[in-house]
């Protein structure tokens, strides 16, 4: 509870300071809006339902893209962990690609798929797949040899060993992978939406910027941040913590 | 001849230096016998046990169980490690059912798991997860899991080495009780002289550099044995003396290594 009170006080002070500084500086809302302007833009957006449609559209793409990247990431990750040749070849490519922000693929994606949903989903998939692959690979490779030896003495080997021991033992890494994939995919989605087409939160941000509506720009930014942290705190961190505890990996 | 260990040699090659871990190890273990393999660290006793389990291969020699050469791990040999090695994503009952999945129906597997959990007095913890149990309880589940698949031999690799003194004493009593109940053949690796005297019918003493058997001592003291019994103390002294030379060798080796590095 202590923590929540501290956070609450911090954000209230932050908002008051923001409001005060903008009033004192005499900036107009098209340069630096006040929190009250942003709040109005947010309310307006929800009242005329544009932000609601944006949220639905963004989440649809995110869901499809993330799902594809998780399936791909788990598959490729297992392949890299199991095949030395694949790891040495495809693995090095994956590592190299990871340092390329997925949004730089957008020009190519637009050439291939057109300026539409598919391009955006492609960018989201790229954003999520690589990090999922790397975590899944680590997860399979980090399975305690003791588990494998124990399972072997109980007559388990091959596919049975993989399905009943190696894969479940790698779940803590997979969960971290899913959490990071979500974070990467969410960022990639926003970038792709700003640069391509709507509806979507990123697109509305770009649209607001074109019309000089900085209140709406900040409103969308806050929405992006709030959704990102809610999903991370309320869902992923909780799941991750439970898995870590159950798997006996918790460090206190 | 139930379990026959015949001329086992094991070498590790490290940077082209050949290291003899086990040299010419021979012994025979009868059905229903409780045999300890006792030796200082580095004598290869755990390596020998993992060969019986089929988890590692001998450089030469052969191990036969009921006349059949051991090549791979199998359900006829249950293994209990120093760490319980329970699967954390399964609860206690599911862990014990793990080796039973293929050969019996779910209902039968459940009944079998219940029976062996009862034997280690953990029936009330069937639904708990491993991280909720103490080290001693986890090790009891591991024993139940190994026994549940009805192996011909139970292999135990310093199973109580990571437990505190009091828990270990309780585990000794419990293992003895289980052994009397089931009359399983048990091969028990330990570096504790008192543990081997407390539990086994026979102690195979191993020396180091190279690892080989240096004595085979029957323990003819009625059970349950107490640490303050005269016979127990005498035997302990005798084995201590045997091992002293071996431990001196290890110390000398370590000092020489330290001097050269």
Interface residues (C-beta under 8 A of the other chain):
Chain A: X146 X147 X149 X150 X151 X152 X153 X154 X155 X156 X157 X160 X164 X165 X168 X169 X171 X245 X246 X247 X248
Chain B: X50 X53 X54 X55 X73 X74 X75 X77 X78 X79 X81 X83 X85 X87 X88 X89 X98 X99 X101 X102 X129 X130 X131 X145 X146 X149 X155
